[in-house]
Amino acid sequence: MIAHDDNPIGRLPPIPLIFGVVVACVVSVGLVWLVGRETVAAMAYGGALIAILLMLLLFARLRAPQAEQDVLQPDWAVTAAAIENRRRGIAVTDRANRLNCANTTYEGWFDRAQSPLELPLEDAARGRMMEAARQAWRDGAASIDHVATEDGARRFSLTIDRAGRGEDYLVWRFAEIVQERSYDGLAERVAGPFGDVMSRAGIELALVAPDGIVQAASAGLGDRAMGSADNTLEGMEFVQLLRSDDRDRIFFAREGQQGSPQTLVHVPLDVNSTKASDADQAPSLMMLVDSTVGIGGGWESSGKAAIPQLESLLSALPLGLALTDRDGRFLFANKAFLRAVEREQSGLPQFPSDLVVREDKAAIADTVRRFAKGATASGDMAVRLAGDKEEPVSIGLAGVRGLGDAAVLLSISDSTEEKRLRRQVAQATKMQAVGQLAGGVAHDFNNVLTAIIGYCDLMLLRHTPGDSDYDDIQQIRANSNRAASLTRQLLAFSRQQTLRPVVLQLPDVVSEVSQLLKRLMGDKIEFSVRHDRELGPVRADPQQLEQVIINLAVNARDAIQAYATKRGQQDWKGRLTLATRRVSARDVRKMGIDIMPADDYTVLIVQDTGGGIPEEHLSKIFEPFFTTKEQGKGTGLGLSTVYGIVKQSNGFIFADNVRGTDGMPAGARFTVYLPVHKGELPVAMRQEEAEDQKASDWSAGGKLLLVEDEDMVRAVAERALVRAGYTVTTASDGEEGLAAIANGTEEFDLIVSDVVMPAMDGPAMARAIRRVKPKLPILFMSGYAEEQLRNEIDIELMHFIPKPFSVQQINAKVAEVLAEQRKG
């Protein structure tokens, strides 16, 4: 708060005061002249007065900025009073990370006044806080969802805002994360006015811990059990308050059988908690219903009169609870129960069996009837709800007596958020496992294709066009290359494909394929492209991005054509729209997508009017070999390839359905998020022409050590290299290759080795050889991605050739490596 004085120093005096000073000066000068009759003396005297007045005014003006600066100094006492908050710990720091002020909540949580970055928090939290502070200084705000203390006893969410007159301060707001349980606050309700209301209705309440100790009780229960409502039951054993007779009727121990029988209803709380520790520590709600409450038109005289009395209790509980009669019909359900079974809109059905899938109907109906007509008991069973057939839920059942028509109490917890998170984890785990399987299959299949393609190349060297076998060999080679493209799609899905990323603008890639897409769409599909301005650059492989766009566009075309056929309107004209958008980190935070970091993205949107994707297929469309097309019209690898390319480019892809607009039907929308590249723009990585030139210039031969465990791959590679003029020594595994180097009988110019081999693999052999021959280059052959191998192996003078390769390709690569080595 800045205070302003009514007459601060440095402000000019008012006009009457100035006029008075001038008159006084003139009068004094006149008196001097009258006394001395000296004009020069009078003028000197007047000049001295004027000089003194000017010096005083100048001094006052010079002091004004300093006074104003003193007034502008922040008053931290006022700030500390303004930020007082019992639920949030607030601190203010400057650019040197010094704590300027904090409220009492902050000091109480962290014992002593320290800067937020010096608090006793877990190591990972401190790193996230430093990054958030840098972001707040840069963007003006930042937030962290979870920060824990070193002992894990407290957890907080944190927001940081830049503030101050010159934005020289950070305001840190800590909010404690408290996990709400279904029985939180219930003890106060039981011991308070709500318990009194239930006591007057003939129902006594007690909150009992798992060890049987009373935690809270209604005043009426204290009166019945101890003789006075002022007596507390906390700390006593609940079972010691009751007695039973030979007919299993329950009485208060103090009253004995002279008192009225009681009906005991046991309501477990948090029985469906995901944490076993929470369920073990959760208390139970015990309800004792007096059998005499029906006298004079009470519950026993009219059974349904008990239900309105009980609804107020069940509705107040956060646990999902419902009541059925002896025939298994629903009598009542609170809002938590309806929310848990996804019946908030449609309402409660007639029977509990109407809530579950067909396979579980008989089981739950029999269980409800058994609890309704048998002895008082409780239990639980796992069922699948009709609205969610894949996720089983646990329903608790308890038989009740003495409540009129009510016979069975059903309980269920609302686990919507838990199920959503579980589905996300299961989907991610499944995709990762399928990706690993696909990568392994592609790697092994590439070995077979390498041999087939290599032998075809060797046979073509002995045949010329026109020979009887030439066309057959070419057909075999063409089909092998087609199979190799399938393995590349599998590697793309498993994120093990070799990419050549460059920094590019997404609209440039879209424009490259726009003409092709227009031809693919034909005349019956309207194709349009829209771009945002000021899109950030992305780092990706342009050829693979083109593959993503083409796959998505072709799928959209097929969906539009299928939808037109289904409607019987072959001349109907659909629409395909490609759009690019700019999405900031703030927009990402507003979307609330947990798996996507808050960052700046350039987005590609592919939207069609093909009727949309069935809801049951949305979670499966990116799986390999999953397709909804007719047999023979799709392999199911298109979208899985798109998924793998996007994920390998550090991006994200989502699919959803959108409503129709402008008279067009609904359709599917695929949204691809690629992070904006914020580093320096690298030199383009187009060097294939230079590499081919270096390879063609090499003709000096050389001695090679070929290490490959697959016999057919080793044989075709050996023949290809020998025909090219190289002296080749072969080894069937890493140990044999190491022995050939260690014996020292021959000097080799290059080692050509597979990566995955039994016993000693290629990288282990290479490291052992480097101890003997530190400058010997190594060319690895593998079906896995080059980038992945370089990150895992990290060996100098390492080169790479992907499988499958042709005879010409391996000869060119070996020549290129030898030429580069000789030049170096």
C-alpha positions in Angstrom: 0.0 0.0 0.0 1.4 3.4 -1.0 0.5 6.3 1.3 0.2 9.8 -0.1 0.7 13.0 2.2 -1.6 16.0 1.6 1.4 18.4 1.4 4.5 16.3 0.5 8.0 17.8 0.4 8.9 19.4 -2.9 5.4 20.5 -3.8 5.3 24.3 -4.7 3.9 26.6 -1.9 0.4 28.0 -2.4 0.0 31.3 -4.3 -1.0 33.5 -1.3 2.2 32.3 0.5 4.4 33.2 -2.6 2.7 36.6 -2.9 3.4 37.4 0.8 7.0 36.4 0.5 7.4 38.7 -2.6 5.8 41.6 -0.8 8.1 41.1 2.3 11.2 41.1 0.1 10.1 44.3 -1.7 9.4 46.0 1.6 12.7 45.0 3.2 14.7 46.2 0.1 12.8 49.5 0.3 13.6 49.9 4.0 17.3 49.3 3.3 17.3 52.0 0.6 15.5 54.5 2.8 18.0 54.0 5.6 21.2 54.1 3.7 20.1 56.0 0.5 22.4 53.6 -1.3 20.9 52.1 -4.5 23.7 49.6 -5.0 23.5 48.3 -1.4 19.7 47.9 -1.7 20.0 45.9 -5.0 22.7 43.7 -3.5 20.5 43.0 -0.5 17.6 42.1 -2.8 19.7 39.8 -5.0 20.9 38.0 -1.9 17.3 37.4 -0.8 16.4 36.0 -4.2 19.4 33.7 -4.2 18.5 32.3 -0.8 14.8 31.7 -1.8 16.0 29.9 -5.0 18.3 27.6 -3.0 15.5 26.7 -0.6 13.2 25.8 -3.5 15.9 23.7 -5.2 16.7 21.8 -2.0 13.0 21.0 -1.5 12.7 19.7 -5.0 15.8 17.5 -4.7 14.4 15.8 -1.5 11.0 15.0 -3.2 12.1 11.9 -5.1 13.9 10.4 -2.1 10.8 11.1 0.0 8.6 9.5 -2.6 10.9 6.5 -2.8 10.7 6.1 1.0 6.9 6.1 0.7 7.0 3.5 -2.1 8.9 0.9 0.0 6.6 -2.1 0.5 5.2 -2.6 4.0 5.6 -6.3 4.5 3.6 -6.2 7.7 0.5 -5.1 5.8 1.2 -7.8 3.1 1.5 -10.5 5.8 -1.8 -9.4 7.2 -3.5 -9.4 3.8 -2.3 -13.0 2.9 -3.5 -14.6 6.1 -5.3 -17.8 5.2 -6.1 -20.8 7.4 -6.2 -23.3 4.5 -3.3 -22.1 2.4 0.3 -21.5 3.2 1.4 -18.4 1.3 5.0 -17.0 1.0 6.5 -14.1 -1.0 10.1 -14.3 -2.3 12.2 -12.0 -4.4 14.5 -12.7 -7.4 17.3 -13.8 -5.0 15.0 -16.4 -3.6 14.9 -14.6 -0.2 11.7 -15.0 1.9 10.2 -11.5 2.3 7.1 -12.5 4.2 4.8 -15.5 4.9 1.5 -16.1 6.6 1.2 -18.1 9.9 -0.2 -21.1 8.1 3.0 -21.4 6.0 5.2 -21.0 9.1 3.1 -23.6 11.0 3.2 -26.2 8.3 7.0 -26.0 7.8 8.0 -25.2 11.5 10.3 -22.4 10.6 10.3 -19.5 8.1 12.4 -20.7 5.1 12.3 -20.0 1.4 10.1 -22.5 -0.5 13.1 -23.9 -2.3 14.8 -24.6 1.0 11.9 -26.5 2.6 12.4 -30.1 3.8 10.7 -31.7 0.8 11.4 -34.8 -1.2 14.2 -34.5 -3.7 12.0 -34.9 -6.8 9.6 -32.2 -5.5 12.5 -29.7 -5.1 13.5 -30.2 -8.7 9.9 -29.7 -9.9 9.7 -26.6 -7.8 12.8 -25.1 -9.3 11.5 -25.7 -12.8 8.2 -24.2 -11.9 9.8 -21.1 -10.4 11.8 -20.6 -13.6 8.5 -21.0 -15.6 6.8 -18.5 -13.3 9.5 -15.9 -13.9 9.2 -16.5 -17.6 5.4 -17.0 -18.2 4.0 -15.3 -15.1 2.5 -18.4 -13.5 3.2 -22.1 -12.9 1.6 -24.9 -10.9 2.6 -28.4 -9.5 -0.1 -31.0 -8.7 1.8 -32.9 -6.0 4.6 -31.9 -3.6 5.4 -34.1 -0.5 7.5 -33.6 2.6 10.6 -35.7 3.2 8.7 -38.1 5.5 5.7 -38.2 3.2 3.4 -37.1 6.0 2.0 -34.1 4.2 1.2 -33.5 0.5 0.5 -30.2 -1.1 -0.5 -28.7 -4.4 1.4 -25.6 -5.4 0.7 -22.5 -7.6 3.3 -19.8 -8.2 2.5 -16.3 -9.6 4.7 -13.4 -10.5 3.6 -10.2 -8.8 4.7 -6.8 -7.6 5.0 -3.3 -9.0 8.0 -4.3 -11.2 7.1 -8.0 -11.1 10.1 -8.7 -8.9 8.4 -11.1 -6.5 7.0 -14.6 -6.6 3.8 -15.5 -4.6 3.9 -19.2 -3.5 0.5 -20.7 -2.5 0.6 -24.2 -0.9 -2.7 -26.1 -0.5 -2.7 -29.3 1.5 -4.1 -32.3 -0.2 -6.4 -34.2 2.1 -7.8 -37.5 0.9 -11.5 -37.5 1.7 -13.0 -40.7 3.0 -16.6 -41.7 3.1 -16.7 -41.5 6.9 -15.0 -38.1 7.3 -17.2 -35.9 9.4 -19.6 -38.7 10.3 -18.5 -38.7 14.0 -19.7 -35.1 14.4 -23.0 -36.0 12.8 -23.6 -39.0 15.0 -22.7 -37.2 18.2 -24.5 -34.0 17.2 -28.1 -32.9 16.4 -28.5 -35.5 13.7 -27.9 -38.3 16.3 -30.5 -36.6 18.6 -33.1 -36.7 15.7 -32.4 -40.4 15.1 -32.7 -41.1 18.9 -36.1 -39.5 19.0 -37.1 -41.7 16.1 -36.0 -44.9 18.0 -32.7 -45.4 16.2 -29.4 -45.2 18.2 -26.2 -44.7 16.3 -22.5 -45.6 17.1 -19.3 -45.2 15.0 -17.2 -48.3 15.9 -13.5 -48.8 15.0 -12.3 -52.1 13.5 -11.1 -53.3 16.9 -14.6 -52.8 18.3 -13.9 -49.5 20.2 -16.6 -46.8 20.1 -15.4 -43.7 18.4 -18.6 -41.7 18.6 -22.2 -42.3 19.7 -25.5 -40.5 19.8 -26.6 -39.0 23.2 -29.6 -41.4 23.3 -27.3 -44.4 23.1 -25.4 -43.1 26.1 -28.6 -42.7 28.0 -29.8 -46.3 27.1 -26.4 -48.0 27.7 -25.1 -45.9 30.7 -28.1 -44.3 32.3 -27.3 -40.7 31.4 -27.0 -38.8 28.1 -24.0 -37.0 29.6 -21.9 -40.2 29.9 -19.5 -40.7 27.0 -19.1 -44.0 25.3 -15.9 -43.2 23.5 -13.1 -45.7 24.2 -15.5 -48.5 25.3 -16.1 -51.8 23.6 -19.3 -51.8 21.7 -20.1 -55.4 22.3 -19.9 -54.8 26.1 -23.0 -52.6 25.8 -25.2 -55.3 24.5 -26.5 -58.8 25.5 -28.4 -61.5 23.6 -30.8 -64.2 24.8 -31.3 -67.7 23.6 -33.4 -66.6 20.7 -30.6 -64.3 19.5 -32.6 -61.2 20.4 -30.4 -58.2 21.3 -30.8 -56.1 24.5 -28.9 -53.3 26.2 -26.7 -54.9 28.9 -27.8 -52.3 31.4 -31.5 -53.0 30.8 -31.3 -56.8 30.3 -34.3 -58.7 29.1 -36.6 -56.3 30.9 -35.8 -53.8 28.2 -37.1 -53.8 24.6 -35.3 -55.9 22.0 -33.0 -54.1 19.5 -32.4 -54.7 15.8 -28.7 -54.3 15.0 -27.8 -53.0 11.5 -24.1 -53.1 10.6 -23.0 -50.7 7.9 -19.4 -51.2 6.8 -17.7 -48.0 5.6 -15.1 -47.9 2.8 -15.3 -51.6 2.2 -14.6 -51.0 -1.4 -11.5 -48.9 -0.9 -8.7 -49.5 -3.4 -6.2 -49.4 -0.5 -6.2 -52.4 1.8 -4.9 -50.2 4.7 -7.8 -47.8 4.3 -10.4 -50.6 4.4 -8.7 -52.2 7.5 -8.8 -48.9 9.3 -12.3 -47.8 8.3 -14.9 -47.7 11.1 -18.4 -49.2 10.9 -21.7 -47.5 11.5 -23.9 -49.4 14.0 -27.6 -48.7 14.1 -29.7 -50.1 17.0 -33.5 -49.9 16.2 -35.9 -50.3 19.1 -38.6 -52.9 18.5 -41.2 -50.7 20.4 -41.1 -47.8 18.0 -44.1 -49.3 16.1 -46.5 -49.0 19.1 -49.3 -46.6 18.3 -49.0 -46.7 14.5 -45.2 -47.0 14.2 -43.1 -49.2 11.9 -44.5 -52.5 12.9 -48.1 -51.4 12.2 -47.1 -50.0 8.8 -43.9 -51.4 7.3 -43.4 -48.8 4.7 -43.4 -46.0 7.4 -39.9 -47.1 8.2 -38.5 -46.2 4.8 -39.0 -42.4 5.1 -37.4 -42.5 8.6 -34.4 -44.2 7.2 -34.0 -42.2 4.0 -32.7 -39.1 5.9 -29.9 -41.2 7.3 -28.9 -43.0 4.1 -29.1 -39.8 2.0 -26.7 -38.0 4.4 -24.0 -40.7 4.0 -21.4 -40.4 1.1 -21.3 -44.2 0.7 -23.7 -45.6 -2.0 -26.5 -47.3 -0.1 -29.8 -48.9 -1.2 -32.6 -50.9 0.4 -34.7 -53.8 -1.0 -37.7 -55.6 0.4 -38.0 -59.4 1.1 -38.9 -60.0 -2.6 -35.7 -58.3 -3.8 -37.4 -55.1 -5.0 -35.7 -51.8 -4.6 -37.3 -49.5 -2.0 -34.8 -46.6 -1.9 -31.3 -45.6 -3.1 -29.3 -42.5 -2.2 -27.6 -40.3 -4.8 -24.2 -41.9 -4.2 -25.6 -45.3 -5.1 -27.3 -44.0 -8.3 -24.0 -42.3 -9.3 -22.0 -45.4 -8.7 -24.3 -47.6 -10.9 -24.6 -44.8 -13.6 -28.3 -44.4 -13.0 -28.5 -40.7 -12.1 -30.6 -39.9 -15.2 -32.6 -43.0 -15.8 -33.4 -43.7 -12.2 -33.6 -46.8 -10.1 -34.8 -50.1 -11.7 -37.2 -52.5 -10.1 -34.7 -55.2 -9.1 -30.9 -55.2 -8.4 -30.5 -57.8 -11.1 -31.5 -55.1 -13.7 -28.2 -53.3 -12.9 -25.8 -56.1 -13.9 -25.0 -58.0 -17.1 -27.0 -61.1 -18.1 -24.4 -63.5 -16.7 -24.6 -62.0 -13.2 -28.4 -61.6 -12.9 -29.1 -65.0 -11.4 -26.2 -64.8 -8.9 -27.2 -61.4 -7.5 -30.9 -62.2 -7.4 -30.3 -65.4 -5.4 -27.9 -63.6 -3.0 -30.4 -60.8 -2.3 -33.2 -63.4 -1.6 -30.9 -65.4 0.7 -30.0 -62.3 2.7 -33.6 -61.2 2.9 -35.1 -64.4 4.2 -32.2 -66.0 6.1 -30.4 -65.1 9.3 -28.9 -61.7 9.8 -25.6 -61.6 7.9 -23.3 -59.5 5.7 -21.0 -60.1 2.8 -20.0 -58.8 -0.6 -19.9 -60.1 -4.2 -18.2 -59.0 -7.5 -20.5 -58.2 -10.4 -20.3 -56.4 -13.7 -22.6 -53.5 -14.3 -24.6 -53.4 -17.5 -23.1 -50.0 -18.4 -19.6 -51.1 -17.9 -19.2 -54.8 -18.8 -15.4 -54.9 -18.6 -14.8 -53.6 -15.0 -16.2 -55.7 -12.1 -17.4 -53.8 -9.0 -17.9 -55.1 -5.4 -21.3 -54.8 -3.9 -21.8 -55.2 -0.1 -25.0 -56.9 1.2 -26.3 -56.9 4.7 -29.6 -58.5 6.0 -31.6 -56.1 8.2 -34.5 -56.9 10.5 -37.1 -54.7 12.2 -37.3 -52.0 9.6 -40.7 -52.9 8.1 -40.4 -53.8 4.4 -36.7 -53.2 4.3 -34.8 -56.5 4.3 -31.4 -56.1 2.6 -29.0 -53.2 2.6 -26.8 -52.9 -0.5 -23.6 -50.7 -0.5 -21.3 -49.7 -3.3 -18.6 -47.0 -3.7 -18.4 -44.6 -6.5 -15.2 -45.7 -8.3 -15.7 -43.8 -11.6 -12.4 -42.0 -11.4 -10.6 -45.1 -10.3 -12.0 -47.1 -13.2 -11.0 -44.4 -15.7 -7.4 -44.4 -14.4 -7.3 -48.2 -14.4 -8.5 -48.3 -18.0 -5.8 -45.8 -19.0 -3.1 -47.8 -17.3 -4.3 -51.1 -18.8 -4.5 -49.6 -22.3 -1.0 -48.2 -22.0 0.4 -51.5 -20.7 -1.4 -53.4 -23.4 0.0 -51.1 -26.1 3.5 -51.4 -24.7 3.3 -55.2 -24.6 1.9 -55.4 -28.1 4.6 -53.0 -29.3 7.4 -55.2 -27.8 5.9 -58.2 -29.4 5.6 -56.5 -32.8 9.2 -55.3 -32.6 10.5 -58.8 -31.9 8.4 -60.3 -34.7 9.6 -57.7 -37.1 13.3 -58.2 -36.1 13.2 -62.0 -36.6 11.2 -61.6 -39.9 13.8 -59.1 -41.2 16.5 -61.8 -40.9 14.4 -64.1 -43.2 13.7 -61.3 -45.7 17.4 -60.3 -45.8 18.3 -63.8 -46.9 15.5 -63.9 -49.5 16.3 -60.5 -51.0 20.0 -61.3 -51.0 19.7 -64.6 -52.8 17.3 -62.9 -55.3 20.0 -60.3 -56.0 22.7 -62.9 -56.5 20.5 -64.9 -58.9 19.7 -61.8 -60.9 23.4 -61.3 -61.4 23.4 -64.6 -63.4 20.2 -63.9 -65.3 19.3 -61.1 -67.8 15.9 -59.8 -68.8 14.3 -62.3 -71.2 15.5 -65.4 -69.4 12.8 -67.8 -68.3 13.6 -67.4 -64.6 14.2 -63.6 -64.6 10.6 -62.6 -64.2 10.0 -65.1 -61.5 13.0 -63.9 -59.5 11.8 -60.3 -59.9 8.4 -61.3 -58.6 9.9 -63.0 -55.5 12.0 -59.9 -54.9 9.0 -57.6 -55.2 6.9 -59.6 -52.8 9.8 -59.7 -50.4 10.0 -55.9 -50.5 6.3 -55.7 -49.9 6.8 -57.9 -46.8 9.6 -55.6 -45.7 7.2 -52.7 -45.8 4.9 -54.6 -43.5 7.8 -55.1 -41.0 8.6 -51.4 -41.2 5.0 -50.7 -40.2 5.3 -53.1 -37.2 8.6 -51.3 -36.2 6.8 -48.0 -36.5 4.1 -49.1 -34.2 6.6 -50.4 -31.7 8.5 -47.1 -32.0 11.7 -48.9 -33.2 11.8 -47.5 -36.7 14.8 -45.6 -38.0 13.7 -41.9 -38.3 15.6 -39.0 -39.8 14.1 -36.0 -38.0 14.5 -32.5 -39.2 13.1 -29.2 -38.1 10.2 -28.3 -40.3 6.9 -26.4 -40.6 3.8 -28.7 -40.5 2.0 -26.7 -43.3 4.9 -27.4 -45.6 4.4 -31.2 -45.2 0.6 -30.9 -45.7 1.2 -28.9 -48.9 3.5 -31.6 -50.2 0.8 -34.3 -50.0 -2.2 -32.1 -50.8 -2.2 -32.8 -54.5 -1.9 -36.5 -53.9 -4.7 -36.4 -51.4 -7.0 -34.6 -53.9 -6.5 -37.4 -56.4 -7.1 -40.0 -53.7 -10.3 -38.4 -52.5 -11.9 -38.2 -55.9 -14.9 -36.0 -57.0 -17.3 -37.3 -54.3 -15.4 -36.0 -51.3 -14.9 -32.3 -50.7 -11.3 -31.7 -49.5 -10.2 -28.5 -47.7 -7.1 -27.4 -45.8 -6.9 -24.7 -43.2 -3.8 -23.3 -41.4 -3.3 -21.2 -38.3 -0.8 -18.3 -38.3 2.5 -18.3 -36.4 2.8 -22.0 -36.0 5.8 -23.2 -34.2 8.3 -25.5 -35.9 8.4 -29.2 -35.1 11.2 -31.8 -35.2 10.1 -34.9 -37.1 10.8 -37.1 -40.1 9.0 -35.4 -43.1 8.5 -38.7 -45.0 7.0 -40.4 -41.9 4.7 -37.4 -41.3 3.5 -37.7 -44.9 2.8 -41.3 -44.2 0.7 -40.3 -41.1 -1.3 -37.8 -43.2 -1.9 -40.2 -46.0 -3.0 -43.1 -43.7 -5.5 -40.8 -41.8 -6.9 -39.4 -45.1 -7.3 -42.8 -46.7 -9.1 -44.1 -43.6 -11.4 -41.1 -43.7 -12.1 -41.6 -47.4 -13.1 -45.3 -46.8 -15.3 -44.3 -43.8 -17.1 -41.7 -46.0 -17.7 -44.1 -48.8 -18.9 -46.8 -46.4 -21.3 -44.3 -44.8 -22.7 -43.3 -48.2 -23.2 -46.9 -49.1 -24.9 -47.6 -45.8 -27.3 -44.7 -46.4 -28.0 -45.8 -50.0 -26.8 -42.4 -51.4 -24.0 -43.2 -53.7 -24.0 -39.6 -55.1 -23.7 -38.1 -51.6 -20.7 -35.8 -51.2 -18.7 -36.1 -48.0 -16.1 -33.7 -46.5 -12.5 -34.2 -45.4 -10.8 -31.3 -43.6 -7.1 -31.0 -42.7 -6.3 -28.2 -40.3 -3.3 -27.0 -38.3 -3.6 -25.2 -35.0 -1.4 -23.5 -32.4 -1.9 -24.8 -28.9 -0.2 -23.1 -26.0 0.9 -24.6 -22.7 -2.0 -22.7 -21.0 -4.5 -24.3 -23.3 -3.1 -27.7 -22.5 -3.5 -27.1 -18.8 -7.1 -26.1 -19.4 -7.8 -29.3 -21.3 -6.7 -31.4 -18.3 -5.1 -34.2 -20.3 -3.0 -36.0 -17.6 -0.7 -37.9 -20.0 0.3 -34.8 -22.0 2.8 -32.4 -20.5 1.9 -28.7 -20.5 3.9 -27.3 -23.4 3.5 -25.5 -26.7 2.2 -27.8 -29.5 1.6 -27.6 -33.2 -1.5 -29.6 -33.9 -2.7 -31.5 -37.0 -6.5 -32.2 -37.2 -8.0 -34.6 -39.7 -11.8 -34.6 -39.6 -14.3 -36.4 -41.8 -18.1 -36.8 -42.1 -18.0 -40.6 -42.2 -20.5 -41.2 -39.4 -17.9 -41.6 -36.6 -16.2 -44.5 -34.9 -18.3 -46.9 -32.7 -17.7 -46.2 -29.0 -16.7 -49.8 -28.3 -13.9 -49.5 -31.0 -12.4 -46.2 -29.8 -10.0 -47.8 -27.3 -8.9 -50.5 -29.9 -8.4 -48.6 -33.1 -4.6 -48.1 -32.6 -3.9 -51.8 -31.9 -2.1 -53.7 -34.8 -4.3 -55.9 -37.0 -7.5 -54.4 -35.6 -9.7 -53.3 -38.5 -13.5 -52.8 -39.1 -13.1 -53.1 -42.9 -14.2 -56.1 -44.8 -11.9 -59.0 -45.2 -9.3 -58.4 -47.8 -9.7 -54.6 -47.7 -7.4 -53.8 -44.8 -4.5 -55.2 -42.7 -5.2 -53.2 -39.6 -1.7 -51.7 -39.6 -2.5 -48.2 -40.9 -3.5 -46.6 -37.6 -1.0 -48.6 -35.6 1.7 -47.2 -37.9 0.4 -43.7 -37.3 0.4 -44.2 -33.6 4.0 -45.5 -33.5 5.3 -42.7 -35.8 3.6 -40.0 -33.6 4.8 -41.5 -30.3 8.4 -41.9 -31.7 8.3 -38.2 -32.6 7.5 -37.4 -29.0 3.9 -36.5 -29.9 0.4 -37.5 -28.9 -2.6 -38.6 -31.0 -6.2 -38.8 -29.9 -9.4 -40.0 -31.7 -12.9 -38.9 -30.9 -16.3 -38.3 -32.6 -17.7 -34.9 -33.4 -21.2 -33.8 -34.2 -22.3 -32.8 -37.6 -22.5 -29.2 -38.8 -23.9 -27.4 -41.8 -26.2 -30.2 -42.6 -23.4 -32.8 -42.6 -23.5 -35.9 -40.5 -21.2 -36.7 -37.6 -17.7 -38.0 -38.2 -14.4 -38.9 -36.7 -11.6 -36.5 -35.7 -8.0 -37.4 -35.3 -5.9 -34.8 -33.4 -2.0 -35.1 -33.6 -0.1 -33.0 -31.1 3.6 -32.4 -31.9 5.8 -30.4 -29.4 7.1 -27.1 -30.7 10.9 -27.3 -31.3 12.5 -24.6 -29.2 16.2 -25.2 -29.9 18.5 -24.0 -32.6 17.6 -24.9 -36.2 20.0 -27.6 -37.3 21.4 -28.1 -40.7 19.2 -30.3 -42.9 20.1 -33.9 -42.8 19.9 -34.7 -46.5 23.4 -36.3 -47.1 22.4 -39.4 -49.1 23.9 -38.1 -52.4 27.3 -37.4 -50.8 27.3 -40.8 -49.1 26.5 -42.6 -52.4 29.3 -40.6 -54.1 31.9 -41.7 -51.4 30.7 -45.3 -51.7 31.1 -45.3 -55.5 34.6 -43.9 -55.3 35.9 -46.7 -53.1 37.5 -49.7 -55.0 40.4 -50.7 -52.8 38.9 -53.8 -51.3 39.7 -54.8 -47.7 39.6 -57.5 -45.1 36.3 -58.0 -43.3 35.2 -60.0 -40.2 31.5 -61.0 -40.7 29.8 -62.0 -37.4 26.2 -63.3 -37.8 24.4 -66.1 -35.9 21.8 -66.7 -38.7 23.3 -69.1 -41.2 21.3 -67.9 -44.2 22.0 -64.2 -43.5 25.7 -64.9 -43.0 25.9 -66.9 -46.2 24.2 -64.3 -48.4 26.2 -61.4 -46.9 29.5 -63.4 -47.3 28.8 -64.1 -51.0 27.8 -60.5 -51.7 30.9 -59.1 -50.1 33.2 -61.6 -51.7 31.8 -60.8 -55.2 32.5 -57.1 -54.4 36.2 -57.9 -54.0 36.5 -58.1 -50.2 38.3 -60.8 -48.2 35.8 -62.1 -45.7 36.3 -64.1 -42.5 33.1 -65.4 -40.9 32.1 -66.1 -37.3 28.8 -67.6 -36.0 28.6 -65.7 -32.7 30.3 -63.0 -30.7 32.7 -65.2 -28.9 34.0 -66.7 -32.1 34.4 -63.1 -33.5 36.3 -62.0 -30.5 38.6 -65.0 -30.7 39.4 -64.1 -34.4 40.6 -60.7 -33.3 42.3 -61.8 -30.1 44.4 -64.5 -31.9 46.0 -61.7 -33.9 46.6 -64.0 -37.0 44.9 -61.5 -39.3 44.5 -57.7 -39.5 40.9 -56.6 -40.4 39.8 -53.3 -41.8 36.2 -53.6 -40.7 33.9 -55.7 -38.5 30.4 -56.4 -39.9 28.3 -57.8 -37.0 24.7 -58.5 -36.0 23.4 -56.9 -32.8 21.3 -59.6 -31.2 23.2 -63.0 -30.9 23.2 -65.8 -28.3 25.8 -65.9 -25.6 27.8 -62.7 -26.4 25.9 -60.2 -28.4 27.3 -57.6 -30.9 27.8 -54.7 -28.5 29.5 -56.8 -25.9 31.9 -58.2 -28.5 32.6 -54.7 -29.8 33.5 -53.4 -26.4 35.9 -56.4 -25.8 37.5 -55.9 -29.2 38.0 -52.2 -28.6 40.3 -53.0 -25.7 42.6 -54.7 -28.2 41.8 -52.7 -31.4 40.6 -49.2 -30.2 40.4 -47.8 -33.8 38.8 -50.7 -35.6 35.4 -49.6 -37.1 32.3 -51.6 -36.6 29.2 -51.9 -38.9 26.2 -53.2 -37.1 23.3 -55.0 -38.9 19.9 -54.9 -37.2 16.2 -54.8 -37.7 15.9 -52.4 -34.8 16.0 -48.6 -35.0 19.4 -46.9 -35.5 18.6 -44.2 -32.9 17.6 -46.7 -30.3 20.8 -48.7 -30.9 23.0 -45.6 -30.7 21.4 -44.6 -27.4 21.9 -48.1 -25.9 25.4 -49.0 -27.3 27.2 -45.6 -27.5 30.4 -46.9 -29.2 32.8 -44.7 -31.2 33.3 -45.5 -34.9 30.0 -47.3 -35.0 28.0 -47.5 -38.2 24.6 -49.0 -39.0 22.7 -50.7 -41.8 19.1 -51.7 -41.3 17.7 -55.1 -42.2 16.5 -56.2 -44.6 19.1 -55.0 -47.1 20.0 -55.9 -50.7 23.4 -57.0 -52.1 23.9 -53.5 -53.5 23.1 -51.8 -50.2 25.5 -53.8 -48.1 28.3 -53.4 -50.6 27.7 -49.6 -50.8 27.6 -49.3 -47.0 30.8 -51.2 -46.5 32.5 -49.2 -49.2 31.3 -45.9 -47.6 32.6 -46.9 -44.1 36.0 -48.0 -45.5 36.3 -44.8 -47.5 35.5 -42.7 -44.5 37.9 -44.6 -42.4 40.7 -44.3 -44.9 40.0 -40.6 -45.3 40.1 -40.1 -41.5 
